[in-house]
Amino acid sequence: MKAWNIFFKTVLIVILLVVLVLGAFLVVMTVTDYKPPEKTVLKIEGSGDTLLPDTLSVLTWNLGYCSLGKEADFFLDGGHESRGKSKAVVENHVKNISGFIDSIKPDFAFIQEIDRNATRSFHVDEYRYLQNKMKNYVSTFAINYKTLWVPVPIYKPMGSVLGGLAIFTNYEPYYSVRYSFPGNYSWPVKLFQLDRCFIETKYKLKNNDLVVINLHLSAFDKGGFLRKKQLEYLKKHILKEYERGIMYWSEAIGTISFPVWI
């Protein structure tokens, strides 16, 4: 009987410790949760021509944080991992990506899932790397994923993440702003999810403005409810500019880049 009492007490202590550790983790994650405002003015880095030509070339690319090449086994696609295979592999992907972009020299490069400082990509600053390789481009960056620790997959968790969206262009905008999309997962799941947003940049034309948008919509919400909210917000935003007679060029992740002349 005494042995059973000791066993049950030990089990209870272990359970209590697990609950305390989990509770403390959630408290820290909640306190440090990234809560961007709806509108954030972004830094425009570099300088370029302010006069846009009549024809523009556009590249859109979800980089998969330069870690999801053919060697990857991504857990949300049925695999078991979330990190790049190694720092050398990540750096090689960044090198090849920057080389490809430079080889086709698009007027605009819309980039999604580019990391600045993340466990999953071995803390390689991919945005800065592309900047250094694409010195003739003007660039702007917006955070859409900032979290202290993502604990899944359990075997080798994604870890800390600081990543986002970027636009590289030959032309210098006079305006660059991050807009937060509405809708989110419920607590505590939202602590570990992306804070979806889009980058809007504006360029002067002879008689008007050209507005360019780079966005990354929710990809794994069942039923697409978050994506619907995001698209409704985007539509409302564009229609507001439409009333002012603005010319738009929008990009949606998972589709070909397309001009929307309004």
URCOR-V511124 format. One record per pair of residues at least 12 apart in sequence whose ideal C-beta (glycine too) atoms are under 8 Angstrom apart, sorted by the first residue. I is the first residue (numbers start at 1). J is the second residue. D is the distance in whole Angstrom. If there is no record, write none. Layout:
BEGIN
I_J_D / I_J_D
END
This chain:
BEGIN
25_149_8 / 26_188_6 / 26_191_7 / 28_148_7 / 29_147_7 / 29_148_6 / 29_149_7 / 29_188_7 / 29_191_4 / 29_192_8 / 30_187_8 / 30_188_7 / 30_191_6 / 32_148_5 / 33_147_8 / 33_190_8 / 33_191_6 / 34_143_7 / 34_146_4 / 34_147_7 / 34_195_6 / 35_195_8 / 36_143_7 / 36_178_7 / 36_180_5 / 36_195_6 / 36_197_7 / 37_180_7 / 38_179_7 / 38_180_5 / 39_177_6 / 39_178_7 / 39_179_6 / 39_180_8 / 40_142_7 / 40_177_7 / 40_178_4 / 40_180_8 / 41_176_7 / 41_177_6 / 41_178_8 / 42_140_5 / 42_141_7 / 42_142_6 / 42_176_4 / 42_177_6 / 42_178_6 / 42_199_7 / 43_140_7 / 43_141_8 / 43_176_8 / 44_138_6 / 44_139_8 / 44_140_5 / 44_172_7 / 44_173_6 / 44_176_5 / 45_131_7 / 45_138_7 / 45_139_5 / 45_140_7 / 46_131_8 / 46_135_8 / 46_137_6 / 46_138_4 / 46_139_6 / 46_172_8 / 47_138_6 / 47_172_6 / 48_136_7 / 48_137_7 / 48_138_4 / 48_169_7 / 48_170_5 / 48_171_5 / 48_172_4 / 49_170_7 / 49_171_5 / 49_172_7 / 50_171_7 / 50_172_5 / 50_174_8 / 50_203_7 / 50_204_6 / 51_171_8 / 52_171_6 / 52_203_6 / 52_205_6 / 52_210_6 / 53_107_8 / 56_107_5 / 56_108_7 / 56_249_8 / 57_104_8 / 57_105_8 / 57_106_5 / 57_107_5 / 57_108_7 / 58_106_6 / 58_107_7 / 58_108_5 / 58_109_8 / 58_110_7 / 58_249_7 / 58_251_7 / 58_257_4 / 59_101_7 / 59_104_7 / 59_106_4 / 59_108_7 / 59_109_5 / 59_110_7 / 59_257_8 / 60_109_8 / 60_110_4 / 60_112_8 / 60_214_8 / 60_251_5 / 60_253_8 / 60_256_8 / 60_257_5 / 61_97_7 / 61_101_8 / 61_109_7 / 61_110_7 / 61_111_6 / 61_112_7 / 62_111_8 / 62_112_4 / 62_113_5 / 62_216_7 / 62_253_6 / 63_93_8 / 63_97_6 / 63_111_6 / 63_112_7 / 63_113_5 / 63_114_5 / 63_126_7 / 64_113_6 / 65_84_7 / 65_90_8 / 65_113_5 / 65_114_7 / 65_115_4 / 65_118_7 / 65_120_6 / 65_121_5 / 65_126_7 / 65_163_6 / 66_84_7 / 66_90_5 / 66_93_4 / 66_94_5 / 66_97_7 / 66_114_8 / 66_115_7 / 66_121_6 / 66_124_7 / 66_126_5 / 67_83_6 / 67_84_3 / 67_85_8 / 67_89_7 / 67_90_5 / 67_93_7 / 67_120_6 / 67_121_5 / 68_84_8 / 69_89_7 / 69_93_6 / 71_85_5 / 71_89_7 / 72_84_7 / 72_85_7 / 75_152_7 / 75_153_5 / 76_220_6 / 80_153_6 / 80_155_7 / 81_153_7 / 81_155_8 / 81_156_6 / 82_120_6 / 82_150_8 / 82_152_7 / 82_153_6 / 82_156_7 / 82_157_7 / 82_158_4 / 83_119_7 / 83_120_5 / 83_121_8 / 83_122_8 / 83_156_6 / 83_158_7 / 83_159_8 / 84_120_7 / 84_121_5 / 84_122_6 / 86_122_7 / 87_122_4 / 87_124_7 / 90_121_5 / 90_122_5 / 90_124_5 / 90_126_8 / 91_124_6 / 91_129_8 / 94_124_6 / 94_126_5 / 94_129_5 / 94_130_7 / 95_129_8 / 95_133_8 / 97_130_7 / 98_129_7 / 98_130_5 / 98_133_4 / 98_134_6 / 99_133_8 / 101_130_7 / 101_134_7 / 101_168_7 / 102_133_7 / 102_134_6 / 107_169_6 / 107_170_5 / 107_171_7 / 108_167_7 / 108_168_7 / 108_169_5 / 108_170_8 / 108_212_7 / 108_249_8 / 109_137_7 / 109_167_7 / 109_168_4 / 109_169_7 / 110_165_8 / 110_167_6 / 110_214_4 / 110_251_5 / 110_257_7 / 111_130_8 / 111_165_7 / 111_166_4 / 111_167_7 / 111_168_7 / 111_214_7 / 112_165_6 / 112_214_7 / 112_216_4 / 112_253_6 / 113_163_6 / 113_216_7 / 114_126_5 / 114_127_5 / 114_130_7 / 114_141_8 / 114_163_6 / 114_164_7 / 114_165_7 / 114_166_5 / 115_127_8 / 115_161_7 / 115_162_7 / 115_163_4 / 116_128_8 / 116_141_8 / 116_162_5 / 116_163_6 / 116_164_7 / 117_160_8 / 117_162_4 / 118_159_7 / 118_160_6 / 118_161_5 / 118_162_6 / 118_163_6 / 119_157_8 / 119_158_7 / 119_159_3 / 119_160_5 / 119_161_7 / 120_158_5 / 120_159_6 / 120_161_7 / 121_163_8 / 127_139_8 / 127_141_5 / 127_164_8 / 127_166_6 / 130_166_8 / 130_168_7 / 134_168_6 / 136_170_7 / 137_168_4 / 137_169_6 / 137_170_6 / 138_168_7 / 138_169_5 / 138_170_7 / 138_171_7 / 138_172_5 / 138_173_7 / 139_166_6 / 139_167_7 / 139_168_5 / 139_169_8 / 140_166_7 / 140_167_5 / 140_173_7 / 140_176_4 / 140_199_6 / 140_201_6 / 141_164_6 / 141_165_7 / 141_166_5 / 142_164_5 / 142_165_5 / 142_166_8 / 142_178_4 / 142_197_6 / 142_199_5 / 143_162_7 / 143_163_7 / 143_164_4 / 143_178_8 / 143_195_7 / 143_197_8 / 144_163_7 / 144_164_5 / 144_165_6 / 144_194_5 / 144_195_6 / 144_196_6 / 144_197_5 / 144_216_6 / 145_161_5 / 145_162_7 / 145_163_5 / 145_164_6 / 145_194_5 / 145_195_7 / 146_161_7 / 146_162_5 / 146_163_8 / 146_195_7 / 147_160_7 / 147_161_5 / 147_191_7 / 147_192_6 / 148_160_6 / 150_192_5 / 151_192_7 / 152_192_8 / 164_197_8 / 165_197_7 / 165_198_7 / 165_199_5 / 165_214_5 / 165_215_7 / 165_216_6 / 166_199_8 / 166_214_8 / 167_199_6 / 167_201_6 / 167_212_7 / 167_214_5 / 169_201_8 / 169_212_8 / 171_203_6 / 172_203_8 / 173_201_4 / 173_202_6 / 173_203_5 / 173_212_8 / 174_202_6 / 174_203_7 / 174_204_6 / 175_200_8 / 175_201_6 / 175_202_4 / 176_199_7 / 176_200_7 / 176_201_5 / 176_202_8 / 177_199_7 / 177_200_5 / 177_201_8 / 178_197_5 / 178_198_8 / 178_199_6 / 179_197_6 / 179_198_5 / 179_199_8 / 179_200_6 / 179_237_7 / 180_195_7 / 180_196_8 / 180_197_5 / 181_196_4 / 181_197_6 / 181_198_7 / 181_215_8 / 181_217_8 / 181_229_7 / 181_230_4 / 181_233_6 / 181_234_8 / 182_229_5 / 182_230_7 / 182_233_5 / 183_196_8 / 183_218_8 / 183_225_7 / 183_226_5 / 183_229_4 / 183_230_6 / 184_226_7 / 185_221_8 / 185_226_8 / 194_216_8 / 194_218_8 / 196_215_8 / 196_216_7 / 196_217_7 / 196_218_6 / 196_226_8 / 196_230_6 / 197_215_7 / 197_216_8 / 198_213_5 / 198_214_6 / 198_215_4 / 198_216_8 / 198_234_7 / 199_213_7 / 199_214_5 / 199_215_8 / 200_212_7 / 200_213_5 / 205_247_7 / 208_245_7 / 208_246_7 / 208_247_5 / 209_246_5 / 209_247_7 / 210_247_5 / 210_248_8 / 210_249_6 / 211_241_6 / 211_246_5 / 211_247_7 / 211_248_5 / 211_249_7 / 212_248_8 / 212_249_5 / 212_250_8 / 213_234_8 / 213_248_7 / 213_249_7 / 213_250_5 / 213_251_6 / 214_251_6 / 215_230_8 / 215_234_7 / 215_250_8 / 215_251_7 / 215_252_6 / 215_253_7 / 216_253_5 / 217_230_5 / 217_231_7 / 217_252_7 / 217_253_6 / 217_254_8 / 218_230_6 / 219_253_8 / 219_254_8 / 234_250_8 / 238_250_7 / 238_260_8 / 238_262_7 / 241_262_8 / 242_262_5 / 246_262_7 / 247_261_6 / 247_262_7 / 248_260_5 / 248_261_7 / 248_262_5
END
